[in-house]
Amino acid sequence: MSDEPQCNCEENATDPYLVGAGETKLTIPVYLELDTLEKRLLVYIILFLGGSGNILTILKICFDSKLHKSTFLAIMLLAVADLCTLIHYFVQVLLVVSNEEIRQFSGKLFMTLYYIVTHSSAAHLVGFLLVRYYTAADPLKVLHLRMSVLFKASLLIWILSGMFGGFYYIFRFELIHLLCEFAVVMTFRVYLLIVPVCIILILHAKKVRVLRRSVSLRTRRRMTSSRMSVMTGLIVCIYLSSAILYPVCFVFASKQICVGYVYCKVILMVARVMWLINSAINPVLYFLFSPPIYRFIKKTLRKMPCCCI
């Protein structure tokens, strides 16, 4: 009998709670089980709003020649990545609900695809904010940026995301007898958590600094910086909520902190809802924080008692 520590923890796209003889295993599904009417309504509403919002964003930018600019193209490419994430989620939920056999057979495939689309969505978000930064720091460079460069960059992101998912599959399912499951899963999860958030915050800080040093009117600079700060803060908070709760729950499971699953059930539910919202919310944020809508919301809130923005 080996004295080496065993990692009795598992991440999968199957049932969230499995109890074996003498050990506890917690899987971490990326979908929300549709076992109640409330959950079905929540998932279908978010999928519908997110899917239609991303599709409308893509179509609007494609067919409106006024929007054939670098920033809007970056938004469109991000919307494509988010739409792929939502399609992956929708197909997975349908297969999970409809066929137990398919669920057991396709668990590894769906987890690999999950890492591919999640990495792609995060990378496209970073790419969008990078374009936004250069729009403020070097507008002439962005103005002369060819659309083909952005398409090639997006293609490169998808290739790298495919490699990322492939590495996850190899280390998680093929070489797991040589490695610790906990170390493998946490490495990939922490990468998806730390790297995008750090890059986003750095780009945002640099862009705000550039705007404050610009020759624009002081009030205009302050309003733009404030609007950008709120929008970027929301994007980061939503992404953090969707990325940090999975590894937290995984640590709880591996250390058996939440025996009985009372706490983990709540954390898992919030994590899965936030991951779904993260893929659906971007079109809403673009709309709410567009200059005319943002000014209208601020004026409305200022007229309300006990509100000060």
DAQUIVEN-V239339 format. One record per residue. N is the residue number from 1. SS is DSSP state (H for helix, E for strand, C for the rest). PHI is phi as a letter, one per 40 degrees, with the letter a starting at -180 (999 if undefined). BURIAL is + if it has 16 or more other C-alpha atoms within 10 Angstrom, else -. Layout:
# DAQUIVEN-V239339
n=(N N)
ss=(SS SS)
phi=(PHI PHI)
burial=(BURIAL BURIAL)
This chain:
# DAQUIVEN-V239339
n=(1 2 3 4 5 6 7 8 9 10 11 12 13 14 15 16 17 18 19 20 21 22 23 24 25 26 27 28 29 30 31 32 33 34 35 36 37 38 39 40 41 42 43 44 45 46 47 48 49 50 51 52 53 54 55 56 57 58 59 60 61 62 63 64 65 66 67 68 69 70 71 72 73 74 75 76 77 78 79 80 81 82 83 84 85 86 87 88 89 90 91 92 93 94 95 96 97 98 99 100 101 102 103 104 105 106 107 108 109 110 111 112 113 114 115 116 117 118 119 120 121 122 123 124 125 126 127 128 129 130 131 132 133 134 135 136 137 138 139 140 141 142 143 144 145 146 147 148 149 150 151 152 153 154 155 156 157 158 159 160 161 162 163 164 165 166 167 168 169 170 171 172 173 174 175 176 177 178 179 180 181 182 183 184 185 186 187 188 189 190 191 192 193 194 195 196 197 198 199 200 201 202 203 204 205 206 207 208 209 210 211 212 213 214 215 216 217 218 219 220 221 222 223 224 225 226 227 228 229 230 231 232 233 234 235 236 237 238 239 240 241 242 243 244 245 246 247 248 249 250 251 252 253 254 255 256 257 258 259 260 261 262 263 264 265 266 267 268 269 270 271 272 273 274 275 276 277 278 279 280 281 282 283 284 285 286 287 288 289 290 291 292 293 294 295 296 297 298 299 300 301 302 303 304 305 306 307 308 309)
ss=(C C C C C C C C C C C C C C C C E E E E C C E E E E C C C C C C C C C C H H H H H H H H H H H H H H H H H H H H H H H H H H H C H H H C C H H H H H H H H H H H H H H H H H H H H H H H H H H H H H C H H H H H H H H H H H H H H H H H H H H H H H H H H H H H H H H H H H H H H C H H H H H C C C H H H H H H H H H H H H H H H H H H H H H H H H H H H H C C C C C C H H H H H H H H H H H H H H H H H H H H H H H H H H H H H H H H C C C C C H H H H H H H H H H H H H H H H H H H H H H H H H H H H H H H H H H H H H C C C C C C C H H H H H H H H H H H H H H H H H H H C H H H H H H H C C H H H H H H H H H H H H H C C C C C C)
phi=(999 c c c c b c c b a b a b b d c b b b b c g a b b b c b c c b c c c c b c c c c c c c c c c c c c c c c c c c c c c c c c c b b c c c c b d c c c c c c c c c c c c c c c c c d c c c c c c c c c c a c c c c c c b d c c c c c c d c c c c c c c c c c c c c c c c c c c c c c c a c c c c c c c c c c c c c c c c c c c c c c c c c c c c c c c c c c b c b c c c b c d d c c c c c c c c d c c c c c c c c c c c c c c c c c c c c c c c c c c c c c c c c c c c c c c c c c c c d c c c c c c c b c c c c c c c c d c c c f c b c g g c c c c c c c c c c c c c c c c d c b c d d c c d c c b c d c c c c c c c c c c c c c c g b a b)
burial=(- - - - - - - + + + + + + + - + + - - - - - - + + + + + + + + + + + - - - - - - - - + - - + + - + + + - + + + - + + - - + - - - - - - - + + + + + + + + + + + + + + + + + + - - + + - + + - - + - - - - - - + - - + + + - + + + + + + + + + + + + + + + + + + + + + + + + + + + + - - - - + - - - - - - - + - - - + - - + + - + + + - + + + + + + - + + - - - - - - - + + + - - + + - + + - - + + - - + + - + + + - + + - - + + - + + + - - - - - - - - + - - - + - + + - - + + - - + + - + + + + + + + + + + + + + + + + + - + - - - - + - - + - - + + + + + + + + + + + + + + + + + - - - - + + - - - - - - - - - - - - - - - - - - - -)
